[in-house]
């Protein structure tokens, strides 16, 4: 199993949350995924949740609430900070907040 299979842990989903969300998977399958994650040094639980803030309105929340960016190439210029997604409240671009406290 390659590290690429663990890209599903991106965007706020952890290996543990994916295993919890798929109770129909056999124990052999979940154990194999957990073992492979450990072999690649991927923690089952993530660090504290990543927080994003909207650059247009006052929305602030977990990145798992963001929407995919529509018309990306028209909204994000080369050299600009990479947005994390669209604000669920107003649709403007939202960025990860470095100091989420």
Secondary structure as GFF3:
##gff-version 3
##sequence-region A 1 101
A	DSSP	three_ten_helix	3	9	.	.	.	ID=ss1
A	DSSP	alpha_helix	15	20	.	.	.	ID=ss2
A	DSSP	alpha_helix	27	39	.	.	.	ID=ss3
A	DSSP	beta_strand	51	54	.	.	.	ID=ss4
A	DSSP	beta_strand	60	62	.	.	.	ID=ss5
A	DSSP	three_ten_helix	63	65	.	.	.	ID=ss6
A	DSSP	alpha_helix	72	75	.	.	.	ID=ss7
A	DSSP	beta_strand	85	86	.	.	.	ID=ss8
A	DSSP	beta_strand	93	96	.	.	.	ID=ss9
###
